[in-house]
Amino acid sequence: MAHERASATTAGIKAHDVARDLLAVLGFSVALVIARHVIHTPIGVPGHSAVFWIPVLLLAGRYRMPGCAVACATCGSLFGMGMGDLDAMKIAGVLAASATVDAFGLGQRKRVNALLLLAAGALAHVAKLMTKILATVVAGAPLNAVGVPLLPSLGLYVSFGLIGGVIALAVLYAWTRLSRARGSGDAA
């Protein structure tokens, strides 16, 4: 009985679809590692690196495979650990952000909803900040250990998450425009 249910569930799945989804997760994961762990800017403003990695998570969340952002963050974390650049706090923050992106169900929609994408970017970055705050409280350290008050940090995290959303939106619109141009024969 269980074998029949499993066969009925997997009957419509083709090997090339699975391979395409695995390649997508691998591609997003590599992009996330580059954006989150390879690109370092000495700005010193809390949360500024989100303009690099939040768009990758949002684009992964837009992919048709449910849970792609979490899969991307998980694989990206494994790659980052292999590079020796990750600690538990960074992994927890990126996983919280990716789970937030996946919770928005961006990939389940046919059309891009700009406001939903921007909200997902902002809230994903806030989820990363909340993970950091929770870990700080659990560890017994003072909340202002970094030297930046909480409210301005929250504002910065929301702002950089929104900027990441704008970048992801620009990429999606550019991709759509290029796809239409290529499909209509306008591009050579």
C-alpha positions in Angstrom: 0.0 0.0 0.0 2.7 2.5 0.9 4.7 1.5 -2.2 1.6 2.3 -4.3 1.2 5.7 -2.7 4.9 6.5 -3.2 4.7 5.4 -6.8 1.6 7.6 -7.4 3.3 10.6 -5.8 6.5 10.3 -7.8 4.9 9.2 -11.1 5.0 12.7 -12.7 8.5 13.5 -11.6 11.1 13.3 -14.4 14.9 13.0 -13.9 15.6 16.1 -15.9 13.3 18.1 -13.7 15.1 16.9 -10.6 18.5 17.6 -12.1 17.3 21.1 -13.1 16.1 21.8 -9.5 19.3 20.5 -8.0 21.4 22.7 -10.4 19.3 25.7 -9.4 19.9 25.0 -5.7 23.6 24.6 -6.4 23.7 27.8 -8.4 21.9 29.8 -5.8 24.1 28.3 -3.0 27.3 29.3 -4.8 25.9 32.8 -5.4 24.9 33.0 -1.7 28.4 32.0 -0.6 30.0 34.5 -2.9 27.6 37.3 -1.8 27.6 36.5 1.9 31.0 35.2 2.7 33.4 36.2 -0.1 32.4 39.8 -0.7 33.6 41.8 2.3 33.2 45.6 2.5 34.9 47.6 5.3 31.9 49.9 5.8 31.2 49.1 9.4 27.5 49.8 9.2 25.4 47.1 10.8 23.6 44.9 8.2 25.1 46.5 5.0 26.1 43.2 3.5 22.5 42.3 3.0 22.5 44.2 -0.3 24.6 41.3 -1.6 23.0 38.2 -0.1 19.3 39.1 0.4 18.7 39.4 -3.4 20.1 35.8 -3.8 17.7 34.5 -1.2 14.8 36.4 -2.7 15.6 35.0 -6.2 15.9 31.5 -4.7 12.5 32.1 -3.0 11.1 33.0 -6.4 12.2 29.8 -7.9 9.4 27.3 -8.5 10.6 24.7 -6.1 9.1 25.1 -2.6 11.8 25.6 0.1 14.5 26.6 -2.4 15.7 29.5 -0.2 16.2 27.2 2.8 17.9 24.6 0.6 20.1 27.4 -0.8 21.0 28.7 2.7 21.7 25.1 3.9 24.0 24.2 1.0 25.6 27.6 1.1 26.3 27.2 4.8 27.9 23.9 4.1 30.1 25.5 1.4 30.9 28.3 3.7 31.9 25.9 6.5 34.2 24.2 4.0 35.8 27.6 3.4 36.3 28.1 7.1 34.3 31.4 7.0 31.2 30.5 9.0 30.3 30.3 12.6 27.1 29.1 14.2 25.7 32.7 14.5 26.1 33.4 10.8 24.5 30.1 9.8 21.6 30.7 12.2 21.0 34.2 10.8 21.0 33.1 7.2 18.8 30.1 7.9 16.3 32.4 9.7 16.3 34.8 6.8 15.8 32.0 4.3 13.0 30.5 6.2 11.3 33.9 6.3 11.7 34.3 2.5 10.2 30.8 2.0 7.3 31.6 4.3 6.2 34.3 1.9 5.7 31.7 -0.9 7.2 33.9 -3.6 7.7 30.9 -5.9 4.1 29.9 -5.8 3.0 33.1 -7.6 2.9 33.4 -11.4 3.6 37.1 -11.4 6.1 39.1 -9.3 4.4 41.0 -6.5 6.8 43.9 -5.9 5.5 44.8 -2.5 5.6 41.2 -1.3 9.1 40.8 -2.5 10.2 44.0 -0.7 8.5 42.9 2.5 10.1 39.5 2.3 13.5 41.2 1.9 13.0 43.5 4.8 11.5 40.9 7.1 14.2 38.3 6.2 16.9 40.7 7.3 15.0 41.5 10.5 14.8 37.8 11.2 18.6 37.6 10.9 18.9 40.5 13.4 16.4 38.9 15.8 18.4 35.7 15.7 21.5 37.7 16.7 19.5 39.4 19.5 18.1 36.1 20.8 21.6 34.5 20.8 23.0 37.6 22.7 20.2 37.4 25.3 20.6 33.7 25.7 24.4 34.1 26.1 23.8 36.8 28.8 25.7 39.5 27.0 24.4 43.1 27.0 22.3 43.9 23.9 24.4 46.9 23.0 27.6 44.8 22.9 28.2 46.1 19.3 27.9 49.7 20.3 24.9 50.6 18.1 21.6 51.1 19.7 18.8 48.6 18.9 16.3 51.0 17.2 18.9 52.4 14.7 20.1 48.9 14.0 16.6 47.8 13.3 16.2 50.7 10.9 19.4 49.8 9.1 18.4 46.2 8.8 15.0 47.0 7.4 16.6 49.5 5.0 19.3 47.2 3.7 16.7 44.4 3.4 14.5 46.7 1.3 17.5 47.6 -0.9 18.2 43.9 -1.3 14.6 43.5 -2.4 14.9 46.3 -4.9 18.0 44.7 -6.4 16.2 41.3 -6.6 13.2 43.1 -8.2 15.5 44.7 -10.8 17.0 41.4 -11.6 13.6 39.7 -12.1 12.3 42.5 -14.3 15.5 42.5 -16.4 15.3 38.7 -16.7 11.7 39.0 -17.8 12.5 41.6 -20.3 15.4 39.7 -21.8 13.3 36.5 -22.0 10.5 38.3 -23.8 13.0 39.9 -26.2 14.7 36.6 -26.9 11.3 34.9 -27.3 9.9 37.4 -29.8 13.0 37.3 -32.0 14.1 40.8 -31.2 17.5 39.7 -29.8 20.0 38.2 -32.1 
